[in-house]
Each structure stands twice: as C-alpha cells, then as structure tokens.
C-alpha cells in the first residue's frame, strides 16, 4: 500500500503523547486507562509493563483493550494485559490471606500467612495493611470476635463457643468480653437474634469504608479514618446480629460501592435494606430523590415530605442515616446554604459535593 512519505524530522505522535511518559515511568496508576502495542515485537502491553522501553516510533497507544486486541498482536506475557493488574493481583493475594485467617482453627503467625501466599513476612505485612487498613493480627482479632458472636448463637455452651472462636483462655476472654460484645457472653447468647450481616472493609479515596448487608440488601455504608472503629460501629448498630466477613462475591459489591465514592454522580442501583422509623424512611426516600450535583436544605426536605414544621426532626433523621452516599444525606445543607455537619466528617461531605459538581 502506498503511503505518503513521512517527514523524517517530525517526532512520532506517540513520543509527544502525554501518555507516553506514563509508559516510560512504568506507571501502575495508568493501568486500565490505556494500552500500547509494539509493532516490532507484535505484542500489546499495559502501561506499567516491566519490559524494556520500546522505541516510540514503533508504538501505538490504544484507548481500550479491544482496540489493542484489534491489532491482531498477542498479549504480553510479562505484564499480562488480559489478566489482573499488579494492584488487582495484590488484592487477590490479600483476599486469600483473609480467607486463610477466617478459616483457620488456630491463630496463624505472620510467617505462616506470608508463606502461604509466597511473600516475605515484611512485604506481606505492609501489603496487607495498605490493602485492608488493618494489620493481619488486628484482622484476625476482629474475625475471632465475629466467629464468637456466630458461635454464641449456635454452639451448645458459651465455653465451646469461646474455644471454637480461637480464644484459648477462658479467663482472658472474659476480661475482654464486655469490651467486645458490650455484654457478657451468657447474656449475649440468650439475646442473640438469628440474623446474618455480611460485611467487608476496604480503602477508598475518602479513607476506610465499611459495607454491610443483610439478605435483603445493604444495611450500612460507613466511612472513617480507622477500619477497626468502623467494625466496632457496625457492631454497635447491630448488636444482636451475626457479623460475618464477606466472600469474593461480596468484595465485588464493595468494589462497586468504592466506585460510587469515587464518582458519586454516576449513582448505583444497590438493593438497600433501609431500617428506621416511618418518619426516617420518608426523609431518607426524599434524600434519594435529590439528584447528584444538587443540594436541598432541611426545610426543603421537610416541605417535600409534607411536614414543613419538622425541620429539626428532618435534621435528626439525616444524622441517623447509616447508609452513606447511597442515601445521599451529604446533599443536604443548612437553610442558608452553608455546609452543615456530616456524620462522617464535614471534609468528606465537601469532597463528595465537589466530585458531583466537578463531574
Ligand atoms: Zn508487557
């Protein structure tokens, strides 16, 4: 095929494309944003590919994986553009470690866990902490508590439940029991209600995020600085439920909720299990009717639900919401338009509103 002669002095468009710098830097954060193919080797890669940098004259940048595939080239074996990115495979490794902790009858040492996922103990510890927000030890402790709750509701005796949960000393457990359960195990067992709440904690750009669901739908989305505090908060809200760690399917739901945090304007059609008084439910429904990028005052909401005098009660219902973002109480401001408080911190509210405006 005849092509017009190229101007040999002009740089190839790839060399001047701002994305090319990400390839040279092997920038992991660019993974998923674009791909590149190399004509001389007949492969396509993700931006972070560790292989030797190609001559930009031979490189084409692609906006989509489909576009890269359409070259007819093969996927690079080193960076595996068709598989999980390094970050996603780290997440998979950490998820595996979490499952090991959850299913182990005994407490696993850091060395055991690191060995099981084929990482060095120090690297594993760092990766676990950066992925989950807690250390493996704290995660195991939180899980033992969840198992204990579970066991107390099922097992024959309190002592059996304590041993089954991996607490090896009855005495030590009783010392901590009131902190952990908010009541003695015997009382807890008597009052245990047969409901399972599944939860997982992840990190998002606003800090730690906890998502919890009943069989009917999402019951809580909590935001905070500290993953352990979120887990405690959930326990306080559902003192009678069995709290169980989410499985891989649940992690996908959590990933979608994290996506909602990053781009609240996109919305997310999540099944919610909304629990509150009839009045709270009316307020929360009115909140869900506020489109992204808009704000209303407490007075506006009071009028919308046909209770114009109940401004204070509306503010109370907004504060009592515990499904952050999906019930967008961040879209309610003071009557004078000023930013009012937010259960998860006014800075997070400001940032969510900024994202909805900016998008
Ligand atoms: Zn590659």
Boltz pocket constraint, residues with backbone or C-beta under 6 A from the ligand:
constraints:
  - pocket:
      binder: B
      contacts: [[A, 44], [A, 45], [A, 46], [A, 49], [A, 50], [A, 51], [A, 76], [A, 77], [A, 78], [A, 79], [A, 80]]
      max_distance: 6.0
